[in-house]
Amino acid sequence: MRAALRAFLLCCALAAPLAAAAEPVIPPGAESIEVRSSPIAHFRIGYPDLARFGRLEYLGGFELWSPNRHFGALSGLVSLKAGRRIVAISDNGFWFDAKLDVDADGRPTALFDARIAPMLDASGTVIVGHEADAESVVLTRGPDPKQFIVSFERDHRLERFPVDLENFLGRGERMKIPRAIRKLRGNRGLEAIAVPPETCPLGAEVIALAERDPRSDRDIPGWIIGGPKAGMFRVRLDGDFSITDAAFLPDGDLVILERLFNFAQGVGMRLRRIPCAALKAGTTVDGIELMTADFGYQIDNMEGLSVHVGDNGDTVLTLMSDDNRSLLQRTLLLRFRLVEPPVPHEKGGFKLRPAVLPQPAAE
């Protein structure tokens, strides 16, 4: 009953439109803030002995909260320094920077040195209002100086920011994007971006994905932006899931994070792995499920995904939730190790196969 009640309350929080509260503009630059953390030892509620979920193994995580009024609403992140540092963005226009202690197995044990900073536009002015709805962040590849690319919803756009991990004073510069992105719905727009690694030779600057198609019953649009293979593709719509973030694995496959919420089915999340070879303009792609979870697991409004390689060589996925700055929701940081390779299809693609999950205990 507790899980069902939590799911119902979260659905109410997600369905309710957020009030456009005017906030005081804070000065540019990074500011240290207090962030408290509570460890999440087990991913499956009530099953302390389980660590394997689908094709992932749970490493650990935290519930985070802060007395700072600007903390929360985290919607995208990158993992740096083999997972010992994260840089996240919020949908009210802030950077969030923190360091983590991890053990030899890659398990997160502490989060510290947390800071926030407002995002700046090309003129150095703090980004506010509907223009501040940042949804996803990636780090460019190649030689220095590297840049962050951030996607924004409502005012659909991509912006580059110089990497300034000391002060976060980098100014955003708008990128050229396909015209079709501008036609997306205001709050179901440009939701996820990912930069292809050398192992996925698309020659693209970035891959961008919408949350849903403007017509909710159609496959979800995505774009290969830049390079000789640029163009639009679609991701197969499977159930009532919406895309919230994406990241490439070291081998070049793309992982998409998806969220489900409605009053009939409750709250859920899913991770799908799409082969690089399938990413072509004019195609509709699909993939295998790495993991699916509902409110019997330690999830919330899961919006952020990053991938890094740990010191021990493991491929690690970091997930983060957006609490919408609501008392009914939580900010979660969860880490998983990829433990099972994709299942090769006889035709060279990948077979859609549901992840094997433990059955919930009778209540």
Residue frames relative to the residue before (quaternion, step in Angstrom):
aa qw qx qy qz dx dy dz
M 1.0000 0.0000 0.0000 0.0000 0.00 0.00 0.00
R 0.6292 0.5473 -0.3522 0.4250 3.59 1.00 -0.77
A 0.6558 0.5069 -0.3173 0.4608 3.57 0.93 -0.87
A 0.6513 0.5142 -0.3200 0.4572 3.58 0.98 -0.82
L 0.6531 0.5043 -0.3176 0.4671 3.58 1.00 -0.80
R 0.6425 0.5120 -0.3264 0.4676 3.58 0.95 -0.84
A 0.6469 0.5167 -0.3238 0.4579 3.58 0.95 -0.82
F 0.6506 0.5137 -0.3207 0.4583 3.58 0.96 -0.85
L 0.6722 0.4927 -0.3034 0.4620 3.59 0.90 -0.89
L 0.6501 0.5031 -0.3269 0.4663 3.58 1.01 -0.75
C 0.6101 0.5334 -0.3519 0.4685 3.59 1.01 -0.72
C 0.6384 0.5175 -0.3302 0.4644 3.59 0.98 -0.81
A 0.6746 0.4986 -0.3012 0.4534 3.57 0.92 -0.89
L 0.6807 0.4837 -0.2923 0.4662 3.58 0.96 -0.83
A 0.6867 0.4921 -0.2922 0.4482 3.56 1.01 -0.74
A 0.6295 0.5498 -0.3438 0.4280 3.58 1.09 -0.59
P 0.4308 -0.6888 0.5088 0.2848 3.61 -0.84 0.87
L 0.4511 -0.6922 0.4965 0.2664 3.52 -1.02 0.85
A 0.4524 -0.6738 0.5113 0.2826 3.55 -0.99 0.82
A 0.4000 -0.7167 0.5209 0.2345 3.54 -0.96 0.86
A 0.0069 -0.8363 0.5469 -0.0385 3.54 0.38 1.27
A 0.3994 -0.7032 0.5363 0.2417 3.54 -0.92 0.95
E 0.1157 -0.8034 0.5826 0.0404 3.57 -0.85 0.99
P 0.5410 -0.6034 0.4569 0.3668 3.56 -1.10 0.58
V 0.4242 -0.6887 0.5268 0.2613 3.55 -1.01 0.82
I 0.2273 -0.7730 0.5748 0.1432 3.58 -0.78 0.96
P 0.5998 -0.5962 0.3817 0.3729 3.60 -1.09 0.55
P 0.6114 -0.5539 0.4094 0.3896 3.60 -1.18 0.49
G 0.6391 0.5325 -0.4031 0.3815 3.52 -1.27 0.51
A 0.5661 -0.6275 0.4335 0.3126 3.53 -1.26 0.57
E 0.1108 -0.7784 0.6176 0.0210 3.53 -1.09 0.85
S 0.4124 -0.7003 0.5261 0.2503 3.58 -0.86 0.97
I 0.0416 -0.7940 0.6065 0.0068 3.56 -1.01 0.84
E 0.4856 -0.6245 0.5205 0.3213 3.53 -1.26 0.40
V 0.0273 0.7641 -0.6437 0.0326 3.56 -0.90 1.00
R 0.1957 -0.7765 0.5918 0.0924 3.55 -0.74 1.07
S 0.1328 -0.8029 0.5791 0.0497 3.54 -1.07 0.73
S 0.1460 -0.7490 0.6411 0.0816 3.50 -1.20 0.72
P 0.4110 -0.7415 0.4601 0.2638 3.64 -0.57 1.05
I 0.2182 -0.7240 0.6398 0.1374 3.53 -1.22 0.69
A 0.2077 -0.8412 0.4902 0.0944 3.55 -0.01 1.31
H 0.8023 0.1842 -0.0634 0.5642 3.59 1.05 -0.77
F 0.4115 -0.7324 0.4931 0.2264 3.55 -0.90 0.95
R 0.7267 0.3632 -0.2179 0.5408 3.59 0.99 -0.84
I 0.3876 -0.7449 0.4944 0.2246 3.55 -0.52 1.19
G 0.8222 0.2067 -0.1786 0.4994 3.56 -0.79 1.07
Y 0.7042 0.3802 -0.2563 0.5421 3.62 1.28 0.06
P 0.0806 -0.8594 0.5028 0.0462 3.63 0.45 1.14
D 0.6697 0.5144 -0.3093 0.4373 3.62 1.14 -0.45
L 0.6113 0.5650 -0.3546 0.4258 3.60 1.22 -0.18
A 0.0303 -0.7951 0.6057 0.0032 3.55 -0.99 0.91
R 0.6924 0.4575 -0.2622 0.4924 3.58 1.20 -0.56
F 0.0341 0.7894 -0.6085 0.0730 3.56 -0.79 1.08
G 0.8068 -0.0776 0.0051 0.5857 3.54 -0.31 1.26
R 0.7667 -0.2991 0.2602 0.5049 3.55 -0.73 -1.11
L 0.6326 0.5022 -0.3237 0.4928 3.55 1.25 0.45
E 0.2267 -0.7307 0.6245 0.1570 3.53 -1.30 0.49
Y 0.4097 -0.7281 0.4971 0.2343 3.57 -0.78 1.03
L 0.2328 -0.7910 0.5564 0.1026 3.56 -0.86 1.04
G 0.6680 -0.4504 0.3249 0.4953 3.57 1.07 -0.68
G 0.0202 0.8087 -0.5875 0.0205 3.53 -1.28 0.11
F 0.3483 -0.7246 0.5614 0.1958 3.51 -1.39 -0.09
E 0.2693 -0.6333 0.6756 0.2646 3.45 -1.44 0.23
L 0.1686 -0.8148 0.5531 0.0414 3.56 -0.78 1.08
W 0.1245 0.7673 -0.6279 0.0383 3.56 -1.13 0.59
S 0.1245 -0.7954 0.5929 0.0160 3.54 -1.22 0.56
P 0.4643 -0.6621 0.5025 0.3059 3.59 -1.11 0.58
N 0.5263 0.6342 -0.4164 0.3839 3.59 1.26 -0.19
R 0.4704 -0.7240 0.4333 0.2585 3.59 -0.70 1.08
H 0.6823 0.4922 -0.2956 0.4526 3.60 1.15 -0.46
F 0.5460 0.6174 -0.4080 0.3927 3.61 1.23 -0.14
G 0.6579 0.5079 -0.3944 0.3920 3.55 -1.15 0.72
A 0.7426 0.4028 -0.3119 0.4348 3.54 -1.39 -0.09
L 0.2666 0.7871 -0.5130 0.2149 3.59 1.08 0.72
S 0.0928 -0.8600 0.5009 -0.0294 3.55 -0.59 1.18
G 0.7984 0.0553 -0.0480 0.5976 3.61 1.22 -0.07
L 0.0013 -0.8159 0.5779 -0.0200 3.58 -1.14 0.53
V 0.1931 -0.7077 0.6555 0.1792 3.50 -1.42 0.23
S 0.2919 -0.7313 0.5904 0.1773 3.56 -1.19 0.64
L 0.1079 -0.8053 0.5829 0.0057 3.55 -0.83 1.06
K 0.8294 0.2479 -0.1600 0.4744 3.55 -1.36 0.24
A 0.6657 -0.5328 0.2857 0.4374 3.55 0.83 1.13
G 0.7449 -0.4297 0.2116 0.4645 3.56 1.01 0.84
R 0.5566 0.6309 -0.3847 0.3797 3.58 1.25 0.08
R 0.7599 0.1982 -0.1678 0.5959 3.57 1.27 0.11
I 0.0959 -0.7725 0.6232 0.0752 3.55 -1.11 0.68
V 0.1075 -0.7252 0.6732 0.0965 3.51 -1.28 0.58
A 0.0371 -0.8085 0.5864 -0.0330 3.56 -0.59 1.19
I 0.2516 -0.7324 0.6070 0.1786 3.53 -1.34 0.27
S 0.2747 -0.7625 0.5642 0.1572 3.55 -1.17 0.58
D 0.5196 -0.6587 0.4443 0.3144 3.55 -1.17 0.51
N 0.6250 0.4247 -0.3980 0.5202 3.53 1.19 0.66
G 0.6774 -0.5921 0.2626 0.3486 3.54 1.16 0.75
F 0.5572 0.5895 -0.4111 0.4159 3.59 1.01 0.77
W 0.3677 -0.6322 0.6279 0.2662 3.49 -1.39 0.45
F 0.0799 -0.7506 0.6518 0.0733 3.57 -1.21 0.64
D 0.0582 -0.8085 0.5841 -0.0419 3.55 -0.67 1.17
A 0.1460 0.7884 -0.5868 0.1132 3.59 -0.89 0.89
K 0.3357 -0.7111 0.5819 0.2076 3.53 -1.30 0.45
L 0.1801 -0.7827 0.5890 0.0891 3.54 -1.20 0.60
D 0.3145 -0.6657 0.6343 0.2358 3.50 -1.28 0.53
V 0.0244 -0.7788 0.6267 0.0092 3.57 -1.00 0.84
D 0.4184 -0.7028 0.5086 0.2689 3.57 -1.08 0.65
A 0.7618 -0.3976 0.2546 0.4436 3.58 -1.30 -0.01
D 0.6893 0.4530 -0.2751 0.4939 3.60 1.19 -0.47
G 0.5856 -0.6087 0.3618 0.3947 3.59 1.26 0.11
R 0.4697 0.6821 -0.4459 0.3396 3.58 1.24 0.16
P 0.3993 -0.7158 0.5101 0.2609 3.62 -0.78 0.92
T 0.1374 -0.8268 0.5438 0.0413 3.57 -0.82 1.00
A 0.8035 -0.0033 0.0069 0.5953 3.61 1.17 -0.39
L 0.1647 -0.7422 0.6395 0.1142 3.55 -1.27 0.55
F 0.0952 0.8118 -0.5609 0.1315 3.58 -0.76 1.05
D 0.7842 0.3233 -0.2568 0.4631 3.57 -1.40 0.06
A 0.1995 0.8052 -0.5304 0.1747 3.58 0.86 0.95
R 0.0023 0.7857 -0.6178 0.0312 3.55 -1.09 0.84
I 0.1425 -0.7499 0.6320 0.1339 3.53 -1.29 0.37
A 0.0079 -0.7737 0.6335 0.0078 3.54 -1.29 0.44
P 0.4476 -0.6824 0.4935 0.3009 3.61 -0.96 0.70
M 0.4795 -0.6402 0.5141 0.3096 3.56 -1.16 0.60
L 0.2472 -0.7790 0.5659 0.1080 3.54 -1.10 0.79
D 0.3971 -0.6978 0.5383 0.2562 3.56 -1.09 0.68
A 0.7752 -0.3808 0.2357 0.4456 3.58 -1.31 -0.02
S 0.6959 0.4587 -0.2724 0.4807 3.58 1.16 -0.52
G 0.5596 -0.6109 0.3839 0.4077 3.57 1.29 -0.09
T 0.5016 0.6448 -0.4190 0.3963 3.57 1.30 0.21
V 0.5342 -0.6211 0.4655 0.3350 3.58 -1.04 0.76
I 0.3851 -0.7185 0.5359 0.2196 3.57 -0.90 1.00
V 0.0237 0.8129 -0.5780 0.0677 3.58 -0.73 1.05
G 0.7657 0.4055 -0.2619 0.4250 3.54 -1.37 0.04
H 0.8142 -0.2531 0.1763 0.4918 3.56 -1.18 -0.56
E 0.5996 0.5655 -0.3664 0.4318 3.61 1.20 -0.32
A 0.6501 0.5568 -0.3029 0.4190 3.61 1.24 -0.33
D 0.4744 0.7065 -0.4232 0.3110 3.62 1.27 0.03
A 0.0044 -0.8230 0.5648 -0.0595 3.58 0.38 1.30
E 0.1656 -0.8397 0.5158 0.0370 3.58 -0.84 0.99
S 0.8135 0.0243 0.0224 0.5806 3.62 1.00 -0.66
V 0.0834 -0.7932 0.6026 0.0286 3.57 -1.12 0.68
V 0.0184 -0.7745 0.6323 -0.0034 3.56 -1.10 0.79
L 0.3743 -0.6837 0.5759 0.2466 3.52 -1.33 0.34
T 0.4465 -0.6900 0.4942 0.2834 3.58 -0.84 0.94
R 0.3856 -0.7055 0.5469 0.2336 3.54 -1.25 0.51
G 0.6013 0.5791 -0.4081 0.3695 3.54 -1.29 0.03
P 0.7640 -0.3849 0.2536 0.4515 3.57 -1.30 -0.14
D 0.5770 -0.5588 0.4600 0.3784 3.54 -1.28 0.40
P 0.5743 -0.1324 -0.8001 -0.1122 1.57 -2.30 0.94
K 0.3840 -0.7161 0.5369 0.2272 3.54 -0.91 0.95
Q 0.2146 -0.7596 0.6022 0.1196 3.51 -1.33 0.38
F 0.3859 -0.6324 0.6014 0.2991 3.50 -1.34 0.32
I 0.1412 -0.7245 0.6627 0.1264 3.55 -1.18 0.67
V 0.0953 -0.8013 0.5907 0.0033 3.56 -0.82 1.06
S 0.2497 -0.7423 0.6004 0.1616 3.56 -1.00 0.84
F 0.1638 -0.7765 0.6048 0.0664 3.53 -1.13 0.79
E 0.2858 -0.7420 0.5884 0.1469 3.52 -1.14 0.84
R 0.7195 0.3757 -0.3557 0.4633 3.53 -1.39 0.39
D 0.7273 0.0783 -0.0703 0.6782 3.61 0.70 -1.04
H 0.1950 -0.8528 0.4720 0.1089 3.55 0.38 1.33
R 0.3104 0.7387 -0.5439 0.2493 3.55 -0.64 1.14
L 0.2841 -0.6839 0.6315 0.2298 3.51 -1.44 0.14
E 0.0530 -0.7892 0.6112 0.0289 3.56 -1.06 0.77
R 0.3154 -0.7065 0.6005 0.2018 3.54 -1.20 0.68
F 0.0701 -0.7718 0.6310 0.0373 3.54 -1.12 0.77
P 0.4573 -0.6472 0.5202 0.3185 3.63 -0.87 0.81
V 0.4525 -0.6756 0.5050 0.2892 3.58 -1.01 0.78
D 0.1052 0.7663 -0.6205 0.1289 3.55 -0.59 1.21
L 0.0907 -0.8509 0.5170 0.0209 3.54 0.21 1.30
E 0.5751 0.5822 -0.3856 0.4261 3.59 1.24 -0.14
N 0.8527 0.1098 0.0061 0.5106 3.55 0.70 -1.12
F 0.2670 -0.7834 0.5093 0.2357 3.61 1.26 -0.37
L 0.3464 0.7359 -0.4955 0.3048 3.53 0.85 1.10
G 0.3683 0.7446 -0.4849 0.2735 3.60 1.25 0.19
R 0.3163 -0.7611 0.5428 0.1615 3.55 -0.99 0.89
G 0.4710 -0.7009 0.4695 0.2576 3.54 -0.96 0.89
E 0.1036 -0.7653 0.6336 0.0464 3.53 -1.13 0.79
R 0.4155 -0.7369 0.4758 0.2408 3.58 -0.62 1.11
M 0.2935 -0.7495 0.5742 0.1494 3.52 -1.10 0.86
K 0.5299 -0.5901 0.4935 0.3569 3.54 -1.25 0.37
I 0.0339 -0.8056 0.5911 -0.0217 3.58 -0.86 1.00
P 0.6301 -0.5255 0.3967 0.4117 3.61 -1.19 0.41
R 0.5842 -0.6175 0.4072 0.3341 3.55 -1.02 0.83
A 0.6125 0.5875 -0.3550 0.3920 3.60 1.04 -0.74
I 0.5777 0.5915 -0.3851 0.4099 3.60 1.12 -0.55
R 0.6277 0.5593 -0.3318 0.4279 3.56 1.06 -0.72
K 0.6776 0.5089 -0.2864 0.4471 3.58 1.19 -0.50
L 0.4500 0.6912 -0.4580 0.3316 3.59 1.25 0.04
R 0.5997 -0.5652 0.4235 0.3762 3.54 -1.24 0.47
G 0.6714 -0.5638 0.3156 0.3631 3.53 -1.11 0.80
N 0.8189 0.2022 -0.0952 0.5287 3.58 0.74 -1.01
R 0.6827 0.3593 -0.3102 0.5555 3.59 1.21 0.46
G 0.3494 0.7923 -0.4264 0.2614 3.51 1.01 0.87
L 0.8362 -0.1400 0.1377 0.5121 3.52 -1.04 -0.92
E 0.0448 -0.8758 0.4779 -0.0505 3.54 -0.12 1.33
A 0.8255 0.1337 -0.0160 0.5481 3.60 0.95 -0.81
I 0.0049 -0.7725 0.6350 0.0076 3.55 -1.12 0.74
A 0.0058 -0.7787 0.6272 -0.0103 3.55 -1.23 0.56
V 0.3168 -0.7410 0.5648 0.1778 3.56 -1.10 0.75
P 0.4040 -0.7331 0.4852 0.2528 3.63 -0.62 1.08
P 0.3725 -0.7106 0.5454 0.2424 3.60 -0.97 0.80
E 0.7077 -0.4343 0.3301 0.4489 3.57 -1.29 0.05
T 0.6364 0.5426 -0.3262 0.4406 3.59 1.14 -0.55
C 0.7005 0.3046 -0.2486 0.5955 3.60 1.31 0.00
P 0.1076 -0.8767 0.4671 0.0404 3.59 0.37 1.28
L 0.1131 0.8126 -0.5578 0.1255 3.56 0.51 1.19
G 0.3401 -0.7443 0.5022 0.2794 3.56 1.17 -0.50
A 0.4947 0.6739 -0.4113 0.3634 3.57 1.27 0.31
E 0.5084 -0.6265 0.4972 0.3191 3.51 -1.25 0.49
V 0.7861 -0.1231 0.1297 0.5917 3.55 0.97 -0.86
I 0.2977 -0.6880 0.6277 0.2096 3.54 -1.32 0.49
A 0.0798 -0.8020 0.5915 0.0217 3.59 -0.85 0.95
L 0.1018 -0.7980 0.5937 0.0163 3.56 -1.04 0.86
A 0.3934 -0.6865 0.5584 0.2491 3.54 -1.09 0.76
E 0.5854 -0.5486 0.4547 0.3868 3.55 -1.28 0.30
R 0.7542 -0.1385 0.1126 0.6319 3.57 0.97 -0.93
D 0.5685 -0.5375 0.4767 0.4009 3.54 -1.32 0.17
P 0.6150 -0.5429 0.4045 0.4042 3.64 -1.11 0.52
R 0.6816 0.3089 -0.2419 0.6176 3.56 1.25 -0.52
S 0.3912 -0.8002 0.3992 0.2174 3.56 -0.19 1.30
D 0.6647 0.5087 -0.3180 0.4452 3.62 1.18 -0.32
R 0.6051 0.5634 -0.3568 0.4349 3.61 1.24 0.03
D 0.6275 -0.5180 0.4163 0.4056 3.56 -1.27 0.43
I 0.5489 -0.6742 0.4111 0.2742 3.54 -1.12 0.81
P 0.3810 -0.7559 0.4816 0.2270 3.62 -0.75 0.98
G 0.0164 -0.7630 0.6461 0.0097 3.50 -1.25 0.68
W 0.2287 -0.7852 0.5655 0.1060 3.56 -1.22 0.45
I 0.2655 -0.6740 0.6642 0.1845 3.50 -1.20 0.77
I 0.1055 -0.8349 0.5402 0.0067 3.57 -0.37 1.24
G 0.8095 0.1923 -0.1847 0.5231 3.55 -0.70 1.14
G 0.7587 0.3923 -0.2795 0.4387 3.54 -1.23 0.50
P 0.6965 -0.5159 0.3224 0.3805 3.58 -1.30 0.23
K 0.7149 0.4315 -0.2518 0.4893 3.62 1.19 -0.39
A 0.2862 0.7973 -0.4917 0.2014 3.58 1.23 0.36
G 0.3902 0.7017 -0.5379 0.2570 3.55 -1.12 0.66
M 0.5718 -0.6014 0.4515 0.3278 3.52 -1.36 0.06
F 0.0197 -0.7516 0.6589 0.0241 3.56 -1.18 0.70
R 0.3082 -0.7387 0.5584 0.2181 3.57 -1.26 -0.03
V 0.3120 -0.7007 0.6107 0.1967 3.52 -1.29 0.57
R 0.5275 -0.6641 0.4322 0.3064 3.55 -0.79 1.06
L 0.3527 -0.7101 0.5730 0.2076 3.55 -0.86 1.02
D 0.0085 0.8058 -0.5880 0.0699 3.57 -0.61 1.16
G 0.8055 -0.0152 -0.0370 0.5912 3.56 -0.13 1.28
D 0.6648 -0.5066 0.3757 0.4003 3.54 -1.25 -0.41
F 0.3441 0.7471 -0.4941 0.2815 3.57 1.12 0.68
S 0.1857 -0.7520 0.6237 0.1050 3.55 -1.21 0.68
I 0.4830 -0.6651 0.4854 0.2980 3.59 -1.05 0.74
T 0.1012 -0.8090 0.5770 0.0493 3.58 -0.97 0.88
D 0.8001 -0.0975 0.0349 0.5908 3.64 1.12 -0.38
A 0.1388 -0.7790 0.6077 0.0677 3.56 -1.32 0.21
A 0.0433 0.7771 -0.6274 0.0227 3.56 -1.24 0.50
F 0.4204 -0.6948 0.5251 0.2546 3.55 -1.14 0.66
L 0.4032 -0.6663 0.5748 0.2510 3.54 -1.22 0.68
P 0.6696 -0.5084 0.3413 0.4203 3.62 -1.16 0.36
D 0.6837 0.4847 -0.3004 0.4555 3.62 1.07 -0.63
G 0.6405 -0.5648 0.3150 0.4142 3.60 1.26 0.02
D 0.5418 0.6004 -0.4228 0.4089 3.62 1.19 -0.15
L 0.3800 -0.7220 0.5417 0.2023 3.54 -1.20 0.68
V 0.1606 -0.7605 0.6225 0.0916 3.57 -0.95 0.92
I 0.1144 -0.7808 0.6108 0.0644 3.56 -0.89 0.94
L 0.2891 -0.7233 0.6074 0.1559 3.52 -1.11 0.87
E 0.0615 -0.8096 0.5837 -0.0088 3.56 -0.85 1.01
R 0.2168 -0.7716 0.5909 0.0924 3.52 -1.17 0.74
L 0.1289 -0.7597 0.6337 0.0684 3.53 -1.16 0.75
F 0.2465 0.7417 -0.6184 0.0825 3.55 -1.06 0.70
N 0.2918 0.6897 -0.6367 0.1840 3.48 -1.02 0.98
F 0.6330 -0.5792 0.3592 0.3671 3.55 -1.19 0.47
A 0.6283 0.5399 -0.3448 0.4416 3.60 1.16 -0.43
Q 0.8049 0.2752 -0.1193 0.5120 3.59 0.90 -0.95
G 0.4893 -0.6674 0.4377 0.3516 3.57 1.19 -0.29
V 0.6575 -0.4863 0.4096 0.4043 3.53 -1.18 -0.74
G 0.1100 0.8028 -0.5800 0.0840 3.57 -0.99 0.80
M 0.1541 -0.7494 0.6294 0.1360 3.52 -1.37 0.12
R 0.0647 -0.7863 0.6142 0.0201 3.54 -1.20 0.54
L 0.1728 -0.7385 0.6411 0.1173 3.52 -1.26 0.61
R 0.0625 -0.7901 0.6097 0.0087 3.56 -0.86 1.04
R 0.2540 -0.7616 0.5836 0.1221 3.56 -1.06 0.84
I 0.1039 -0.8072 0.5811 -0.0051 3.55 -0.65 1.22
P 0.4353 -0.7146 0.4725 0.2769 3.64 -0.71 0.96
C 0.5779 -0.5970 0.4345 0.3476 3.54 -1.05 0.77
A 0.6464 0.5569 -0.3283 0.4052 3.58 0.93 -0.89
A 0.6465 0.5322 -0.3234 0.4407 3.60 1.17 -0.46
L 0.6028 0.5926 -0.3529 0.4012 3.59 1.20 -0.44
K 0.2797 0.7379 -0.5545 0.2642 3.53 -0.08 1.36
A 0.5631 -0.5932 0.4530 0.3547 3.55 -1.09 0.71
G 0.8018 0.2940 -0.2277 0.4679 3.55 -1.01 0.87
T 0.6494 0.5103 -0.3228 0.4622 3.60 1.24 -0.03
T 0.2953 -0.6848 0.6211 0.2410 3.53 -1.41 0.14
V 0.1718 -0.8270 0.5332 0.0469 3.57 -0.58 1.17
D 0.0930 -0.7528 0.6498 0.0480 3.51 -1.33 0.46
G 0.0991 -0.8141 0.5684 0.0662 3.58 -1.20 0.01
I 0.6070 -0.5349 0.4277 0.4031 3.53 -1.32 -0.10
E 0.4716 -0.6345 0.5259 0.3138 3.53 -1.21 0.48
L 0.2854 -0.7289 0.5961 0.1790 3.54 -0.96 0.90
M 0.7789 -0.1506 0.1372 0.5931 3.55 1.02 -0.82
T 0.0660 -0.7465 0.6594 0.0589 3.53 -1.24 0.62
A 0.0136 0.8048 -0.5923 0.0350 3.58 -0.97 0.82
D 0.2093 -0.7532 0.6082 0.1375 3.54 -1.21 0.61
F 0.7570 -0.4144 0.2489 0.4397 3.57 -1.22 -0.25
G 0.4898 0.6006 -0.4604 0.4329 3.56 1.23 0.37
Y 0.6607 0.4405 -0.2781 0.5404 3.55 1.36 0.01
Q 0.5879 -0.5751 0.4308 0.3714 3.55 -1.26 0.27
I 0.3425 0.7124 -0.5392 0.2904 3.56 0.26 1.29
D 0.1206 -0.7343 0.6582 0.1143 3.51 -1.38 0.19
N 0.7564 -0.2743 0.2530 0.5372 3.58 -0.93 -0.85
M 0.1048 -0.8600 0.4977 0.0420 3.57 0.40 1.29
E 0.0095 0.8466 -0.5268 0.0756 3.56 -0.51 1.23
G 0.7714 0.3603 -0.1933 0.4876 3.62 1.05 -0.61
L 0.0024 -0.7846 0.6193 -0.0287 3.56 -1.07 0.84
S 0.0904 0.7598 -0.6428 0.0363 3.55 -1.05 0.83
V 0.2336 -0.7509 0.6046 0.1267 3.55 -1.29 0.46
H 0.0967 0.7718 -0.6273 0.0388 3.56 -1.04 0.79
V 0.3985 -0.6649 0.5688 0.2748 3.54 -1.33 0.24
G 0.3719 -0.7571 0.4991 0.1986 3.56 -0.70 1.10
D 0.7012 -0.4551 0.3401 0.4307 3.54 -1.31 0.16
N 0.6975 0.4589 -0.2686 0.4804 3.59 1.14 -0.59
G 0.6119 -0.5903 0.3365 0.4048 3.60 1.28 0.14
D 0.5011 0.6573 -0.4306 0.3626 3.60 1.23 -0.08
T 0.3701 -0.6715 0.5906 0.2518 3.54 -1.23 0.61
V 0.0914 -0.8268 0.5544 -0.0274 3.55 -0.58 1.24
L 0.1951 -0.7582 0.6146 0.0968 3.55 -0.99 0.94
T 0.1398 -0.7714 0.6174 0.0654 3.56 -0.93 0.96
L 0.1143 -0.7888 0.6031 0.0329 3.56 -0.82 1.05
M 0.0612 -0.7924 0.6066 0.0205 3.56 -1.09 0.74
S 0.2925 -0.7649 0.5503 0.1628 3.57 -1.05 0.77
D 0.3615 -0.6903 0.5934 0.2018 3.51 -1.30 0.63
D 0.2375 -0.8108 0.5209 0.1219 3.58 -0.47 1.17
N 0.3639 -0.7525 0.4746 0.2757 3.59 1.30 0.00
R 0.4737 -0.6865 0.4160 0.3622 3.55 1.31 0.40
S 0.4301 0.6831 -0.4513 0.3804 3.51 1.06 0.91
L 0.5142 -0.6474 0.4702 0.3088 3.57 -1.04 0.75
L 0.6456 0.5327 -0.3163 0.4466 3.60 1.21 -0.40
Q 0.7368 0.3925 -0.2104 0.5088 3.59 1.24 -0.25
R 0.3341 -0.7453 0.5516 0.1692 3.53 -1.35 0.30
T 0.3414 -0.6662 0.6120 0.2552 3.54 -1.34 0.40
L 0.0256 -0.8166 0.5746 -0.0484 3.56 -0.47 1.25
L 0.0882 -0.7356 0.6670 0.0791 3.53 -1.22 0.65
L 0.0034 -0.8209 0.5656 -0.0784 3.58 -0.51 1.25
R 0.1151 -0.8006 0.5848 0.0620 3.58 -1.02 0.78
F 0.0755 -0.7813 0.6194 -0.0153 3.50 -1.12 0.95
R 0.3086 -0.7121 0.5989 0.1975 3.52 -1.24 0.62
L 0.4043 -0.6833 0.5511 0.2566 3.56 -1.01 0.87
V 0.0530 -0.8543 0.5164 -0.0260 3.58 -0.52 1.17
E 0.7726 0.2685 -0.1804 0.5464 3.61 1.17 -0.19
P 0.4030 -0.7157 0.5062 0.2629 3.60 -0.77 0.93
P 0.6215 -0.5330 0.4044 0.4075 3.58 -1.21 0.35
V 0.4821 -0.6582 0.5014 0.2880 3.54 -1.22 0.54
P 0.3493 -0.7509 0.5097 0.2332 3.65 -0.48 1.09
H 0.3322 -0.7082 0.5902 0.1994 3.53 -1.07 0.81
E 0.6000 -0.6011 0.3809 0.3655 3.57 -1.06 0.65
K 0.7036 0.4282 -0.2698 0.4988 3.60 1.22 -0.39
G 0.6630 -0.5505 0.2999 0.4092 3.56 1.21 0.32
G 0.6218 0.5161 -0.3611 0.4654 3.59 1.22 -0.07
F 0.5159 -0.6038 0.4745 0.3796 3.55 -1.03 -0.79
K 0.3971 -0.7305 0.5160 0.2062 3.52 -1.02 0.85
L 0.4056 -0.6907 0.5406 0.2572 3.57 -0.88 0.93
R 0.1117 0.7983 -0.5733 0.1469 3.54 -0.49 1.19
P 0.4175 -0.7256 0.4722 0.2762 3.63 -0.62 1.00
A 0.5035 -0.6295 0.4973 0.3208 3.52 -1.10 0.70
V 0.4191 -0.6931 0.5280 0.2553 3.57 -1.11 0.72
L 0.0279 -0.8119 0.5820 -0.0351 3.55 -0.57 1.19
P 0.5426 -0.6035 0.4568 0.3643 3.59 -1.12 0.56
Q 0.5026 -0.6384 0.4882 0.3187 3.53 -1.15 0.64
P 0.4972 -0.6603 0.4588 0.3260 3.61 -0.93 0.80
A 0.5305 -0.6257 0.4698 0.3262 3.52 -1.14 0.67
A 0.5427 -0.6068 0.4664 0.3460 3.56 -1.13 0.63
E 0.2738 -0.7717 0.5558 0.1432 3.53 -0.95 0.92
